[in-house]
Amino acid sequence: MASQQRGRAAICGADELVGGQIARRLVDEGVEVRALVDADAPRWHLDDIEVDWRVHSRAHQSAQALEASLVGCGVFFIADVARHARGAPDASTARRIAVRELRMRLDAALAAQVPRVVVLSGQQTLELGAVEGPPARPDETGTSVREALIAVESEIYRYVASGMHICLVVASPALGPGDVYAEHVSAFVQPLAGWDGFVQICDARDVAQVVINAARRGRAGRRYPFLGEAITLERFSTLREEHGGGGRPVNPECHWPPAWAQHPHALKSELAAGELGVRTRPLALTLRDAARWYRRAGMFVF
C-alpha cells in the first residue's frame, strides 16, 4: 500500500463503527488520516488520536473539495456506502442514490490519482449458496440498504474493468467499542428477539484490520467475505450474560439482530483469513469490550 507507514489515507465513514476503528488502527501505525464526514457527524470517539477532519463527505455537494482532500493519499477507504440511501422510499431510489454517491467518490479518487480504494460492504449482498461469488441480484421488494449495497458492488466492477484498483470487504454484523450511534446496543438487552439457526458476528476491530490488509495486499476486483463467528441464540445469550454485564440502553433499539443476519446454516469463507491473514477474535472478548464502551459512553442506564 503506497501510503501506509507514515503515509496518508482518507476515510469516508470514520464516524461509523468500523470506519472509526480503521482510523484508529492507521493512526497507531503512524499513518496520517483524513476523515471525510458530514458536518453533524460525531467525532468525540476519536478525540484521543490525531485525525484531519474534512467536512464534506456527501460527495454530490462538493466534488472538487472531495478531490482536493484525496490528493496525496495512498488509499481511500469507503466505509459508509449505504448511508445516504437509508430511508429511501423504494428500492430503485436507494440504488440510484447509492450509485450516484459512489461514482462521485470514485471519480474524485481517479482525478486525485489515488492508487487503491477499499470499499466496505455488508452481508446483505451475499448469495447464500455462493458466499465467495458475485453479489446477490437486485430485488424490488428488498430493503433500501440491501439494494443500495448490491448496486454499489455491481457498479464497482465497471471501475475495476477500466483499470482502477478497488477491492471489497463484505462483513457480517460487527460489534465492539466505538459505536457512537448505539446501533447495536440492543444486543445487550433482555429480551433478545428470538432467532433460529445462526447469526455471524464480527468484532469491528477485526473488520477494520481486514479492510486495511485488503488495501495492502488485496487483489483488484476481489471480494473478501469476513463472516466472524457463527453463533446460536442460546450460545449468544450465555456469552452475553457472562461477559456483557447488565444494564438497559438509554435509547433501546428493537429486534436485534436484524432479520437479514439470520441464517439456517453457518456461512463459511476462508478468503479473508487465507489471503489477508485476519481471523475473528473470540466473541467473549468482543462482548466484554463493547459493553465497557457503552457504559463509559453513557449508553447504559443502571
Secondary structure, 3 states (H helix, E strand, C coil): CCCCCCCEEEEECCCCHHHHHHHHHHHHCCCEEEEEECCCCCCHHHCCCCCEEEECCCHHHCHHHHHHHHCCCCEEEECCCCHHHCCCCCHHHHHHHHHHHHHHHHHHHHHCCCCEEEEEEEHHHCECCECCCCCCCCCCCCCHHHHHHHHHHHHHHHHHHCCCCEEEEEECCEECCCCCCCCCHHHHCCCCCCCCCEEEEEEHHHHHHHHHHHHHHCCCCCEEEECCEEECHHHHHHHHHHHCCCCEECCCCCCCCCHHHEECCCCCCCHHHHHHCCCCCCHHHHHHHHHHHHHHCCCEEC
